[in-house]
Amino acid sequence: MKISLLISTYNWPEALEVCLKSVLNQKVQPFEILIADDGSKSSTKDIVDSYKKLSKIPIVHVWHEDQGFELAKIRNKAIAQAQGDYIVQIDGDLILHPYFISDHKDFAKPNSFVRASRIYIDSDLSKEKLNNKNININPFSKGITNFFSSFRIPLLWKKFETNYKNSGDERWEIHGCNMAFWRKDAIEVNGYNEDFKGWGPEDKEFVARLLNAGKEKRFLKMGGLVFHIHHPVNNKENLKKNEIIFDNTKKNGTSWCDHGIDQYL
């Protein structure tokens, strides 16, 4: 199984550098790294180019012009270019546990997609990590905000796999910053819906269509750990319009979107 690690980013090269440093520290490396760049300035390209020289695996910088928040579109473009079978998707403001890729690889299963956890770190610890480019972090680090979720315990994976946060409205819940799915399954539902403009919930709507297409949602709890660097909350001015799209997908049981990944394949 070839894993394509998809990293979304926008104009925060300092965080992306720490994230990439933690990628190169993985016990198991992905097949390739795809940087889904939603229109960042040249400083982000500089970081990507520097890590291309350091990395033994391919790093592909997928960039488009800044036309506002178009996360769905840039993720589609990156998935379309992916050479791997399995997409592990994160954001560029994360520090990855050294066994992050290994855990996702071991947990992968056909005809399913995976939600995994993010552990928040407070602003003080975040500043220290960014200033020192320090990727060392553990459950006992001062500034961890969800202590119990930050332990890696593979023996408990089965306990949470299908019965944790997987009923009622929670079945649609996902962290777009830490999820995994088969590339062919994403293409089957036409990827992300590019009718979404601005922040959220494009990831939940994507998940809804995967569920409507018969894919199983599984939760990787206490594995595939990521530590989320603190930042201000995104602008949510288009949220109501985006939620209407999401609600229609749930109500109508649709598994296909009209404006998706097919235009890039």
Secondary structure in CASP SS format (residue, H / E / C, confidence):
PFRMAT SS
TARGET T0000
AUTHOR 0000-0000-0000
METHOD secondary structure of the structure
MODEL  1
M C 1.00
K C 1.00
I E 1.00
S E 1.00
L E 1.00
L E 1.00
I E 1.00
S E 1.00
T E 1.00
Y C 1.00
N C 1.00
W C 1.00
P H 1.00
E H 1.00
A H 1.00
L H 1.00
E H 1.00
V H 1.00
C H 1.00
L H 1.00
K H 1.00
S H 1.00
V H 1.00
L H 1.00
N C 1.00
Q C 1.00
K C 1.00
V C 1.00
Q C 1.00
P C 1.00
F C 1.00
E E 1.00
I E 1.00
L E 1.00
I E 1.00
A E 1.00
D E 1.00
D C 1.00
G C 1.00
S C 1.00
K C 1.00
S H 1.00
S H 1.00
T H 1.00
K H 1.00
D H 1.00
I H 1.00
V H 1.00
D H 1.00
S H 1.00
Y H 1.00
K H 1.00
K H 1.00
L H 1.00
S C 1.00
K C 1.00
I C 1.00
P C 1.00
I E 1.00
V E 1.00
H E 1.00
V E 1.00
W E 1.00
H C 1.00
E C 1.00
D C 1.00
Q C 1.00
G C 1.00
F C 1.00
E C 1.00
L H 1.00
A H 1.00
K H 1.00
I H 1.00
R H 1.00
N H 1.00
K H 1.00
A H 1.00
I H 1.00
A H 1.00
Q H 1.00
A C 1.00
Q C 1.00
G C 1.00
D C 1.00
Y E 1.00
I E 1.00
V E 1.00
Q E 1.00
I E 1.00
D E 1.00
G C 1.00
D C 1.00
L E 1.00
I E 1.00
L E 1.00
H C 1.00
P C 1.00
Y C 1.00
F H 1.00
I H 1.00
S H 1.00
D H 1.00
H H 1.00
K H 1.00
D H 1.00
F H 1.00
A C 1.00
K C 1.00
P C 1.00
N C 1.00
S E 1.00
F E 1.00
V E 1.00
R E 1.00
A E 1.00
S C 1.00
R E 1.00
I E 1.00
Y E 1.00
I E 1.00
D C 1.00
S H 1.00
D H 1.00
L H 1.00
S H 1.00
K H 1.00
E H 1.00
K H 1.00
L H 1.00
N H 1.00
N H 1.00
K C 1.00
N C 1.00
I C 1.00
N C 1.00
I C 1.00
N C 1.00
P C 1.00
F C 1.00
S C 1.00
K C 1.00
G C 1.00
I E 1.00
T C 1.00
N C 1.00
F C 1.00
F H 1.00
S H 1.00
S H 1.00
F C 1.00
R C 1.00
I C 1.00
P H 1.00
L H 1.00
L H 1.00
W H 1.00
K H 1.00
K H 1.00
F H 1.00
E C 1.00
T C 1.00
N C 1.00
Y C 1.00
K C 1.00
N C 1.00
S C 1.00
G H 1.00
D H 1.00
E H 1.00
R H 1.00
W H 1.00
E C 1.00
I C 1.00
H C 1.00
G C 1.00
C C 1.00
N E 1.00
M E 1.00
A E 1.00
F E 1.00
W E 1.00
R H 1.00
K H 1.00
D H 1.00
A H 1.00
I H 1.00
E H 1.00
V C 1.00
N C 1.00
G C 1.00
Y C 1.00
N C 1.00
E C 1.00
D C 1.00
F C 1.00
K C 1.00
G C 1.00
W C 1.00
G C 1.00
P C 1.00
E H 1.00
D H 1.00
K H 1.00
E H 1.00
F H 1.00
V H 1.00
A H 1.00
R H 1.00
L H 1.00
L H 1.00
N H 1.00
A C 1.00
G C 1.00
K C 1.00
E E 1.00
K E 1.00
R E 1.00
F E 1.00
L E 1.00
K C 1.00
M C 1.00
G C 1.00
G C 1.00
L C 1.00
V E 1.00
F E 1.00
H E 1.00
I C 1.00
H C 1.00
H C 1.00
P C 1.00
V C 1.00
N C 1.00
N C 1.00
K C 1.00
E C 1.00
N C 1.00
L H 1.00
K H 1.00
K H 1.00
N H 1.00
E H 1.00
I H 1.00
I H 1.00
F H 1.00
D H 1.00
N H 1.00
T H 1.00
K H 1.00
K H 1.00
N H 1.00
G C 1.00
T C 1.00
S C 1.00
W C 1.00
C C 1.00
D C 1.00
H C 1.00
G C 1.00
I H 1.00
D H 1.00
Q H 1.00
Y H 1.00
L C 1.00
END
